Amino acid sequence: MQMIPNRKKKHNLMNKFSFLLLFLFISSIPVDALKNESFFLENNTGLDFMTGYYKIEIIEISKPGDMPFVKVNLITGGLTKLYYLRENEDPSINTEPFNKINLNSSFITTTVAKISVEYPDNWGSPIKYNIEIPVVAEKIPEIVLTKSVDKTTLNKGDVVEFKLILENTGNGTAYNLTMEDRFPPGFTSAPGSRFPPLVQGELKAGERLELLFALKAVEPGSYNIEPTIVKYSSKSAQSNPVSLTVLEDKKEKSSLVTVITLDKVNIFAGEPIKAIVKITNKGNVSAESILIKGTVPKGMEVIEGDLRQAYTKIEPDESEEYSATLKAVESGNYSIQLKTSYSDDMTGSSANSDTIIVTGKEKNYLYILIPVIMIIVGIVLFIMKRHREYRF
């Protein structure tokens, strides 16, 4: 009976010993130690921990006159985050997974910054490397200049319109554009036009500029218009030349064309027909002292208006119009003929209408047939009536 208390006491000692071992085991678990190290880093340099596991890259250092700062790129786990470091300021790197380290900067110059990094000791020392800066293609403007005209042959006194097209086919903006062009012989500036035309100061990549100017031909001959030159930046562009032919003075003359239009061409004798006369000046100056005259065809007579007409003046590309109504008194074929004379053609030019076909008027037998038909119908009705009476 006395052995039972000894067993309990021994059991309690075993429990205490177990707790002590557990405490010692927990206390012996290692805690990650942190290491603080300072590095002098220039712009576009970085620190690589554990072969790319965690990277610190300096991508920009403040310029003279700016508040000193360092722009830092943190890279880990395929993610990137940007931080700004200022002298003796905590950047507060709290976001996962970037919060594995702490950063600080004790001084910053225009070329180098002293960066203090606190990182797990088991990472080992980082490897310093240079950041590969991508090569940016140089921005080069390239202007293509073309020259064209609205016509290559013209008369003395005519105006020719020039078109200049400037197109920047390069990848950079062209600055300080200036235009050089020599005034061609045999020409003068057209009213309201400037030679050479004004050009804007710059032309961005891919942009297109269209310039217009006009010249008036003052001397006949063949001319080779020299290329236009546009200077920009440290380059220049040259257009194509243009060849022009200027003819002698074009003789100015009026030219009248007379057209006779009929409202119908097949009529019966005694039926009226309307003739419309139109006179158009197809020349380049006005026609004056215009006289249109003609005789009425034999077998026809004018019942309204007059075939004869006179006008003081008809301007180029303008027309005058009048009409007359005629009646055929005899069957047959007729044509209206008119002669138009004017200042540039005193002899006159003739104009004929279409042929008018006049048919003799047919007799109207209807007034004879109607009474005969009425008599026949009356007789038939009378016979039918008598037939019914005898039947009954």
C-alpha positions as CSV (number, residue, x, y, z in Angstrom):
1,M,0.0,0.0,0.0
2,Q,3.0,2.4,0.5
3,M,4.3,2.0,-3.1
4,I,1.4,4.0,-4.7
5,P,2.5,7.5,-3.5
6,N,6.1,6.9,-4.8
7,R,4.8,6.1,-8.3
8,K,2.8,9.4,-8.4
9,K,5.8,11.4,-7.3
10,K,7.9,9.8,-9.9
11,H,5.3,10.5,-12.6
12,N,5.2,14.2,-11.7
13,L,9.0,14.4,-12.0
14,M,8.8,12.9,-15.5
15,N,6.2,15.5,-16.6
16,K,8.3,18.4,-15.4
17,F,11.3,16.9,-17.2
18,S,9.3,16.6,-20.4
19,F,8.2,20.3,-20.2
20,L,11.8,21.3,-19.7
21,L,13.0,19.4,-22.7
22,L,10.2,21.0,-24.9
23,F,11.1,24.5,-23.7
24,L,14.8,23.9,-24.5
25,F,13.8,22.5,-27.9
26,I,11.7,25.5,-28.8
27,S,14.4,27.9,-27.6
28,S,16.9,26.1,-29.8
29,I,15.0,26.8,-33.0
30,P,17.1,29.4,-35.0
31,V,15.6,32.8,-35.9
32,D,16.6,34.4,-39.2
33,A,19.2,37.0,-38.5
34,L,19.2,40.3,-40.5
35,K,22.2,41.9,-42.0
36,N,22.7,45.7,-42.6
37,E,25.1,46.6,-45.3
38,S,25.8,49.9,-47.3
39,F,26.5,50.1,-51.0
40,F,27.7,52.9,-53.2
41,L,25.5,52.7,-56.4
42,E,25.6,54.7,-59.5
43,N,22.7,55.3,-61.9
44,N,21.6,52.2,-63.9
45,T,23.3,49.8,-61.5
46,G,21.7,47.1,-59.3
47,L,22.1,44.5,-56.6
48,D,21.2,40.8,-57.2
49,F,20.4,38.6,-54.2
50,M,20.4,34.8,-54.6
51,T,20.7,34.8,-58.4
52,G,17.6,36.9,-59.3
53,Y,15.5,36.1,-56.2
54,Y,15.5,39.7,-55.2
55,K,16.9,42.7,-57.1
56,I,17.4,46.3,-56.3
57,E,17.9,48.6,-59.3
58,I,18.9,52.3,-59.3
59,I,17.1,53.7,-62.4
60,E,17.4,57.5,-61.7
61,I,19.4,59.9,-59.5
62,S,18.3,63.5,-59.1
63,K,19.8,66.2,-61.3
64,P,21.6,69.3,-60.0
65,G,19.1,71.8,-58.6
66,D,16.5,69.1,-57.7
67,M,15.7,67.9,-54.2
68,P,18.1,64.9,-53.8
69,F,16.3,61.6,-54.5
70,V,17.0,58.1,-55.8
71,K,14.4,56.2,-57.9
72,V,14.7,52.5,-57.0
73,N,13.1,49.5,-58.7
74,L,12.5,46.5,-56.5
75,I,12.0,43.2,-58.4
76,T,11.0,39.8,-56.8
77,G,8.7,37.0,-57.6
78,G,8.1,38.3,-61.1
79,L,6.7,41.6,-59.7
80,T,8.2,45.1,-59.8
81,K,7.5,48.1,-57.6
82,L,9.0,51.6,-57.7
83,Y,10.2,53.5,-54.6
84,Y,11.7,56.9,-54.1
85,L,14.6,57.2,-51.5
86,R,15.4,60.5,-49.9
87,E,18.3,61.2,-47.6
88,N,17.6,59.7,-44.1
89,E,14.0,59.0,-44.9
90,D,12.3,55.6,-44.4
91,P,10.6,54.6,-47.7
92,S,8.2,52.4,-45.8
93,I,8.4,49.1,-47.8
94,N,5.4,47.4,-46.3
95,T,3.9,45.7,-49.4
96,E,4.4,42.0,-49.9
97,P,6.5,40.4,-51.3
98,F,8.8,43.5,-51.4
99,N,8.9,43.9,-47.6
100,K,11.6,41.2,-47.3
101,I,14.2,44.1,-47.1
102,N,14.5,47.7,-45.8
103,L,16.2,50.5,-47.6
104,N,17.7,53.9,-46.6
105,S,19.9,56.4,-48.1
106,S,22.4,58.5,-46.1
107,F,23.7,60.8,-48.9
108,I,23.0,61.4,-52.6
109,T,25.1,63.1,-55.2
110,T,24.4,63.7,-58.9
111,T,26.4,60.6,-59.8
112,V,26.2,58.2,-56.9
113,A,24.1,57.3,-53.8
114,K,25.0,55.5,-50.6
115,I,22.2,52.9,-50.1
116,S,21.8,51.0,-46.8
117,V,20.1,47.6,-47.2
118,E,18.8,45.4,-44.4
119,Y,18.2,41.9,-45.7
120,P,18.2,38.3,-44.3
121,D,21.7,37.1,-43.5
122,N,21.1,33.7,-45.1
123,W,20.7,35.4,-48.5
124,G,24.4,35.9,-48.7
125,S,26.1,38.9,-50.2
126,P,24.5,40.4,-53.3
127,I,26.2,40.7,-56.7
128,K,26.5,44.2,-58.2
129,Y,25.6,44.5,-61.9
130,N,25.0,47.1,-64.6
131,I,21.5,47.6,-65.9
132,E,21.3,47.1,-69.7
133,I,19.9,50.3,-71.2
134,P,17.9,49.7,-74.4
135,V,19.2,51.6,-77.4
136,V,16.7,54.1,-78.5
137,A,16.6,54.7,-82.3
138,E,17.7,58.2,-83.3
139,K,14.8,60.4,-84.3
140,I,15.6,61.5,-87.9
141,P,13.3,63.7,-90.0
142,E,13.1,63.0,-93.7
143,I,11.1,65.4,-95.9
144,V,10.0,64.4,-99.4
145,L,9.0,67.4,-101.5
146,T,7.0,67.2,-104.8
147,K,5.9,70.0,-107.1
148,S,2.9,69.8,-109.6
149,V,0.9,72.2,-111.8
150,D,-2.7,72.3,-112.9
151,K,-1.6,72.6,-116.6
152,T,1.7,72.5,-118.5
153,T,0.5,74.4,-121.6
154,L,-1.0,77.8,-121.3
155,N,-1.5,81.1,-123.3
156,K,0.1,84.4,-122.6
157,G,-1.8,86.1,-119.8
158,D,-3.1,82.8,-118.3
159,V,-2.5,81.8,-114.7
160,V,-0.9,78.5,-113.7
161,E,-1.4,77.1,-110.2
162,F,1.5,75.3,-108.4
163,K,1.1,72.8,-105.6
164,L,3.9,71.9,-103.3
165,I,3.5,68.8,-101.0
166,L,5.9,68.4,-98.1
167,E,5.7,65.0,-96.3
168,N,7.9,64.0,-93.4
169,T,8.5,60.3,-93.9
170,G,11.1,60.0,-91.1
171,N,10.6,59.3,-87.4
172,G,11.6,62.7,-86.0
173,T,10.3,66.2,-86.2
174,A,11.8,68.6,-88.8
175,Y,12.6,72.0,-87.3
176,N,13.4,75.4,-88.7
177,L,11.9,74.9,-92.1
178,T,12.8,77.5,-94.8
179,M,11.9,77.5,-98.5
180,E,14.1,78.6,-101.3
181,D,12.7,79.2,-104.9
182,R,13.9,81.3,-107.8
183,F,11.4,83.4,-109.7
184,P,11.1,81.8,-113.2
185,P,11.6,84.0,-116.2
186,G,8.5,84.7,-118.4
187,F,6.2,84.8,-115.3
188,T,5.0,87.2,-112.7
189,S,3.1,86.7,-109.4
190,A,-0.6,86.1,-109.9
191,P,-2.9,88.6,-108.1
192,G,-3.6,87.4,-104.5
193,S,-0.7,84.8,-104.5
194,R,2.6,84.9,-102.7
195,F,5.9,83.6,-104.1
196,P,7.4,81.7,-102.6
197,P,4.7,80.6,-100.2
198,L,5.2,80.8,-96.4
199,V,6.1,77.5,-94.8
200,Q,5.5,76.6,-91.1
201,G,8.4,76.3,-88.8
202,E,8.3,72.5,-88.1
203,L,6.8,69.3,-89.5
204,K,6.3,66.3,-87.2
205,A,6.9,62.7,-88.3
206,G,4.2,61.4,-90.6
207,E,2.7,64.9,-91.2
208,R,1.9,66.2,-94.6
209,L,1.8,69.9,-95.7
210,E,0.3,71.3,-98.9
211,L,1.2,74.8,-100.2
212,L,-0.3,76.6,-103.2
213,F,0.8,79.6,-105.2
214,A,0.1,80.9,-108.7
215,L,2.1,82.6,-111.5
216,K,0.9,84.5,-114.5
217,A,2.5,83.9,-117.9
218,V,3.7,87.2,-119.4
219,E,6.0,86.0,-122.2
220,P,5.6,83.1,-124.7
221,G,8.2,80.3,-124.8
222,S,9.2,77.0,-123.2
223,Y,10.3,77.2,-119.6
224,N,11.9,74.7,-117.2
225,I,10.8,75.7,-113.7
226,E,13.7,74.9,-111.3
227,P,13.2,72.6,-108.3
228,T,12.1,74.2,-105.0
229,I,14.4,73.6,-102.0
230,V,13.3,73.2,-98.4
231,K,15.9,73.4,-95.7
232,Y,15.3,72.0,-92.2
233,S,17.4,71.1,-89.2
234,S,20.8,70.2,-90.8
235,K,19.2,68.7,-94.0
236,S,17.4,69.8,-97.1
237,A,14.9,68.4,-99.6
238,Q,14.5,69.2,-103.3
239,S,11.4,68.9,-105.5
240,N,11.2,67.8,-109.1
241,P,11.4,70.4,-111.9
242,V,8.4,71.3,-114.0
243,S,8.3,72.2,-117.7
244,L,5.8,74.8,-119.0
245,T,5.0,76.0,-122.5
246,V,3.5,79.5,-123.0
247,L,1.8,80.1,-126.3
248,E,1.4,83.3,-128.2
249,D,-1.6,85.5,-127.5
250,K,-4.8,83.6,-128.2
251,K,-6.8,85.5,-130.8
252,E,-9.9,86.9,-129.1
253,K,-13.1,86.4,-131.1
254,S,-16.7,85.8,-130.7
255,S,-18.4,82.8,-132.2
256,L,-22.2,82.6,-132.4
257,V,-24.1,79.3,-132.8
258,T,-27.8,79.4,-133.8
259,V,-30.0,76.4,-133.1
260,I,-33.7,76.1,-134.3
261,T,-35.9,73.7,-132.3
262,L,-39.4,72.7,-133.4
263,D,-42.1,71.5,-131.0
264,K,-43.2,69.0,-133.7
265,V,-42.3,68.1,-137.3
266,N,-45.5,66.3,-138.6
267,I,-48.6,68.5,-138.9
268,F,-51.7,68.9,-140.9
269,A,-52.3,71.8,-143.1
270,G,-53.7,74.7,-141.0
271,E,-52.1,73.4,-137.8
272,P,-49.7,75.7,-136.0
273,I,-46.0,74.8,-135.2
274,K,-43.7,76.6,-132.8
275,A,-40.1,77.3,-133.6
276,I,-37.6,78.3,-130.7
277,V,-34.4,80.0,-131.8
278,K,-31.4,80.0,-129.4
279,I,-28.2,81.9,-130.1
280,T,-25.1,81.1,-128.0
281,N,-21.7,82.8,-127.9
282,K,-19.0,80.1,-127.8
283,G,-16.2,82.6,-128.3
284,N,-14.0,84.4,-125.8
285,V,-15.2,87.9,-126.3
286,S,-18.7,89.5,-126.6
287,A,-20.5,89.4,-129.9
288,E,-22.1,92.8,-131.0
289,S,-24.6,94.0,-133.5
290,I,-26.3,90.6,-133.9
291,L,-28.9,90.2,-136.5
292,I,-30.9,87.0,-137.2
293,K,-33.1,87.0,-140.3
294,G,-34.8,84.6,-142.6
295,T,-37.7,84.2,-145.0
296,V,-40.9,82.3,-144.2
297,P,-41.0,79.1,-146.3
298,K,-43.5,79.2,-149.2
299,G,-46.6,77.4,-148.1
300,M,-46.3,78.6,-144.5
301,E,-47.0,81.8,-142.7
302,V,-46.1,83.4,-139.3
303,I,-49.1,83.8,-137.0
304,E,-47.2,84.9,-133.9
305,G,-43.8,86.5,-133.2
306,D,-41.2,87.1,-135.9
307,L,-38.3,85.1,-137.4
308,R,-36.2,88.2,-137.6
309,Q,-34.5,89.4,-134.4
310,A,-31.7,91.7,-133.4
311,Y,-29.5,92.0,-130.3
312,T,-27.0,94.6,-129.2
313,K,-24.5,92.2,-127.4
314,I,-24.1,88.6,-126.3
315,E,-21.4,87.9,-123.8
316,P,-19.1,84.8,-124.0
317,D,-20.9,81.6,-122.9
318,E,-24.2,83.4,-122.7
319,S,-27.3,82.9,-124.9
320,E,-30.4,84.7,-126.2
321,E,-33.6,82.9,-127.1
322,Y,-36.8,83.9,-128.9
323,S,-39.7,82.0,-130.6
324,A,-42.2,82.3,-133.5
325,T,-45.3,80.4,-134.4
326,L,-46.0,79.4,-138.0
327,K,-48.9,77.7,-139.8
328,A,-48.8,75.6,-142.9
329,V,-51.3,76.6,-145.5
330,E,-50.3,73.9,-148.0
331,S,-49.2,70.3,-147.7
332,G,-45.5,69.6,-148.4
333,N,-42.1,69.5,-146.8
334,Y,-40.6,72.7,-145.4
335,S,-37.5,73.9,-143.5
336,I,-36.9,77.1,-141.6
337,Q,-33.6,78.7,-142.6
338,L,-32.0,81.6,-140.7
339,K,-28.8,83.6,-141.1
340,T,-27.0,85.1,-138.1
341,S,-24.5,88.0,-138.7
342,Y,-22.6,89.9,-136.0
343,S,-19.4,92.0,-135.5
344,D,-16.9,89.1,-136.0
345,D,-18.9,87.6,-138.9
346,M,-20.6,90.2,-141.1
347,T,-21.3,87.6,-143.8
348,G,-23.3,85.5,-141.4
349,S,-23.7,81.8,-140.8
350,S,-26.8,79.8,-141.7
351,A,-28.9,77.5,-139.5
352,N,-31.7,75.2,-140.7
353,S,-34.5,73.5,-138.7
354,D,-35.5,69.9,-139.1
355,T,-37.8,69.1,-142.0
356,I,-41.5,70.0,-141.4
357,I,-43.9,67.5,-143.0
358,V,-47.3,68.9,-143.7
359,T,-50.2,66.6,-144.7
360,G,-53.4,67.7,-146.3
361,K,-56.4,67.8,-143.9
362,E,-58.6,64.7,-144.1
363,K,-62.4,65.3,-144.6
364,N,-64.6,64.6,-141.7
365,Y,-67.4,62.2,-142.8
366,L,-68.6,61.7,-139.3
367,Y,-71.4,64.3,-139.6
368,I,-72.8,62.3,-142.6
369,L,-72.6,58.9,-141.0
370,I,-74.3,59.8,-137.7
371,P,-77.7,60.7,-139.2
372,V,-77.7,57.6,-141.4
373,I,-77.0,55.4,-138.4
374,M,-79.8,57.0,-136.5
375,I,-82.3,56.4,-139.3
376,I,-81.3,52.7,-139.6
377,V,-81.6,52.2,-135.8
378,G,-85.1,53.8,-135.9
379,I,-86.3,51.5,-138.7
380,V,-85.0,48.4,-136.9
381,L,-86.8,49.4,-133.7
382,F,-90.0,50.1,-135.6
383,I,-89.9,46.6,-137.3
384,M,-89.3,44.9,-134.0
385,K,-92.2,46.6,-132.4
386,R,-94.6,45.7,-135.2
387,H,-93.5,42.2,-135.2
388,R,-94.4,41.8,-131.5
389,E,-97.9,43.4,-132.1
390,Y,-98.7,40.9,-134.9
391,R,-97.5,38.0,-132.9
392,F,-100.0,38.6,-130.2
